[in-house]
Amino acid sequence: MKISTILDYIDNGHMALPEFQRGFVWTRDKVRWLFDSLYHKYPVGSLLVWGTESQTAIHRGDGPITPGVVKLLLDGQQRLTSLYGVVRGKPPKFFDGDAQAFTGLYFHLASETFEFYQPVKMKDDSLWINVSELFQKGHTGHGEVIQRLLGNPEYAAHVGEYSQRLGNLLGIIETDLHDDTITGADKSLDVVVDIFNRVNSGGTKLSKGDLALAKICAAWPDGRQAMKVKLKEWEHAGYNFTLDWLLRSMNTVLTGEAQFLYLHGRDVDEVQNALEKAERYIDTCLNLIGGRLGLDHDRVLFGRFGIPVMARYLDLRNQQHLGPMDDKERDKLLFWFVQAGMWGRFSGSTEANIDKDLGALEGENGGLDNLLETLRLWHGGLRAEPGHFSGWSLGARFYPVLYMLTRMGNALDLGTGLPLKANLLGKMNKLEVHHIFPKAQLYKRKYDKSAVNALANFCFLIKDSNLSIRDRLPEEYFPEVEQAHPGVLASQWIPMDTDLWKIENFSVFLNARKELLAEELNRHMEDLLHGDTRWLSNAAAMPDESVVGDGLGDEEEDAQLEDLNAWMVAQNLPRGILSFDLTEPETGQQRAVIDLVWPRGILENLTQPVAVLLNEKPGTVALANEYGLRCFTSVASFQKYVESEVHTVLE
């Protein structure tokens, strides 16, 4: 089938994109590669389409499809979207992505190369031809270019050669692309998705969530967009959630189960109603967690998979017409959320543990107490000890706990004496992590990275206060801040023994502060339980001292990883998870903190999950490999992998 015919099919609705397909993710390099290959008549692969009746063809975008049989594109989306975008000069109606990837493609008549527009390079060179404009004008555009070149003596002698090259360029749309068509009444959505996954076995396979969403959109075509609107709203509020996560929350509300298979067979009204309720319950949970606990942005929202459980609990209460929660019930629910996050309840077998917790809410003996008892039996105890604050780096599980204590309690800023309570100073980007004993001073005295970035050496300050302290030692600046704002040090759980403020006693300072932090945490947990301390009768298991990896904590390293995530977004690819918690699947026991991870692969369910580890010891990399992560130890090597392998398997 000729490319020109395919583009006409897209225009008239005879070819479309099935709802379960993801959006356009190609970069400009891939678009340039495609046109260069077609110009030189190199093979660019075949297409796979699903021939099905238009009445049952659930497609992406709002463009109409033709009556009768319609071709839904299973394999070749990136190529055809690029071709359509350049040749037609606009995205196709099913487009979902960054149109800049195919905007401004130029062809050089002398070198026969394709480049995207560069003003400095191209403005004085008449041999650069705007490819989209040429295709829009066709033979008329061909003639206009030749007439322009004939008027320039420098180019006139080569006009015949240039004319041939323009003809070859326009001839791209006459290229035949082989297409394989899947047809037949037996080709249900499940069968076609299975075929799609087999074809893409080395690339972007569909997850269970993708398939569940495809089935929802088969009956409710606007479902995906409705969810994206809400996800964007949460993103603006500082929370980055995925479609899978929202779908999981909707699923628990509708079915009381974690597995997506229970969504099958639900009608549109049920799904729409469940989504509306799930979004409302999630908003309630975020308001409670942010307002009462101070966990007011994505980086500190540990245990986010507890929210689908909380949403189900709120729906059960609604079904029973119980009215608003009182303070005790609200705080007990938040106690469970914090405890589930601290001990990594959902770091291992997420789906299985969500199901167990949903089960604890159901039935005659179900409810919050049963949910807490399930958590206690799983972990063995819920009271914190000083040793739980032995973690280090911003990737430690108790980092969000330190942030929570700062927001919930009476912590004061060391520079201004202002309270750092929730809802007072805004989001995390207005607070900064401060090393109590400055890093430069500790490294100068040969302390290792784990000691320098110990949690007990962290506190939170506003930016100006952090800058004013600089690299001074506590024995120098502590007396100043205490004199200016009496009580400010104790509010940040600083030991008041002045001998401990000396750098030679740094290790003793850390141990003393751990005790103060554990005492403060347990006090807040008791407050959440309103005196019902039976859940805190036993101490939690101590953390595994063999945990490796530093997560984040070094500004230069942090900046590299944040820049890498920004680069991924610019590539139309998803951000990775910073300071990823690598755990035992069954127990949730933390084994390592990894700098940056795509745990299900880039675009999810890529052949192999990937990780970036900067300045790590070989043992950390070996452990990550053991858990199935393909590891990259530099930003450059990871970017090369994305450019050479990820974009290749997208087709």
C-alpha positions, 0 to 999 in steps of 0.5 A: 500500500502506497504511503499516499494512500495510507495518508488518504485513509487517515484523512477519510477515517479508513485508518485509525489508531486503536484506543489501547495504543500509547501516544507519539514518542519519537524524537526528531532524530528518529523522524529525520532517520525515517525520511532519510531512509525513504529518500534513499529507498531503504526498507523501513519495515512493514505495518500491522493493522487490525481490520474490524467493523467500524461500529465496534472499532474503538479508536483514539482521537475525535475524528470520525471513521468511515462506515464498514471495515476500518483499519486500526494500526497495531504496528507502525504508529510512530512511522505513520504519525511522522509521515503524516505530520511532515507531509500534511504539515499537521498532526493526524486526528489521533495524535497524542504527543509533541508535534515539535518532533516533526515540525520544521524538517528541511532537506538540503539539495546539494548534500541530500541530508535532512535537518530540522530548522536552524536559523543561523545555519540555514538563513543564507542557504537557498538549497535548504528546502522546507519539506512540509511546504514542498509536500503541501504545494506538490509539483507547484512547489517543485516548480517554484524552487527551480525558478528560484534557483535559476535566478541564481547563477551559483545554482543554475548549472545544477538545476537539473540535478536539483530537480531530480532530487526534488522529484525523489523527495516528493516520490517518498509518498509513492513508496509501497509499505507492506501491511499485514492485516488481522481480520476475523470474527474471532479477533476479539480485543483480548486476542488482538492485544495478545498479538500486539504484545507478541509483535512488540515482545522486545518493546512496548508491551501492554500491561494489565492496566493498559488492557483494562483501560482499553476495555473501558475505553471500548465502551467509554471512548473519552475515559482515558482523556477524563483520567488524564485531566485529573492526573494533570490537576494533581500534577499541578498540585505537586503529585505525579500519579500514573494512569495505572495508579488511578485505575487501581484506585477506581478498581478498588472503589468499584470492585473491592479488589486490586486485580484489574480482571474484576473490571471486566464486564462493568458497564459505562455508568458503573465505571464513570461513577466509580471514577468520579468517586475515586477522584473525590476520595483521592482528593480527600485523602491528599487533603488529609495527608497534606493538612494533618501530616504535612506530606504535601508533595510527591517526593514525601508521599511514601506509601502512595499505594495505600491511597487506593485502600483508603479510597475503598474505606471511604466508599464503604463508609459512604455505602453505610451512610455513616457521615463524615469521619470524626477526629479519632477515626480520621487520625486512625486512618492516617496512622495506618497510612504513615505506618504502611509507608514507614515499614514498606507495606507496598514496596514488595508485592503491591497487588497482593498486599492491597488485596489483603488490606482490602479484605481486612476492611470487608465483612462483619469484623472488618474495619480500621482496627482489623486493617491495623491488626493486619499491618501489625501481624505483617510487620511484627510491631509498629513502635519506632526506635532510635535505630530506625533513624539510622538510614542515610540519604534522601532515599531512606524510608524515614526521610518523609518521616523527618519531613512529616515531623517538621510539618506536624510539630512545632519545628522552627526555622533556624534562621527566622524562628518561624514555624514550619507547619503544614499549610504555612510555607507551601510546597517542598520547593520552598524548604531546603534540606540542611546538613546540620554538620556541613558536608565540606567540614565532614568530608575534610575530616574523612567521614564517609558519605553515609555518615555525612548524609545521615538522616539525623544530620538533616533538618529543614530550613527555608532557603535564605536561612540555609544560605546564611549558615553556609559551611559553618559548624554547629558550635559556631552558629547554634549559639547565635540562632538560639540567642536570636530565637530561644527554643529553636534548637529544641524544636528541631530535636537538637541535643542541647549538650553543647559538647555534642555540637563539636565536630569531634563528637559528631557520631555521638550527636547523631545517636543523641538526635536519633533518640529525640526523633524516635521519641517525637515520632512515637508521641505523634503516633500516640496523638493520632491514636488518641490514647489507644496505644495498643498498636504501639505496644511492640517495637518494629523490627530494626532495619537491615544494616546491610542496605546499600546505595545512597539514593540522593543527598549530594547536590551535584548528583541530584542535579544530574539526575533531575536533569536526566529526568528532564531530558527524558520528558523532552524525549517524550518518555516518562520520568524515572523514580528517584531514590527507589526503594529496592525491597524483598517482594514478600516481606517488604524488607529494604535491600537498597536505595537506587538513585533513579529507576524505571522499575517496569522499564521505560514506557513500562514493560520494556524488556528489562527494568533499568536503573541509573546509579552514580558514584556507587560501589560495585556491590550496589550495582551487583545487587541491583542486577540481582534484582533484575535491573539493567544498570547504567553508571553514567548519564551518558551511557544511559542516554546512549541506551535510550537513543540506540535501543529504546527508540528502536524498539518503539516501532 
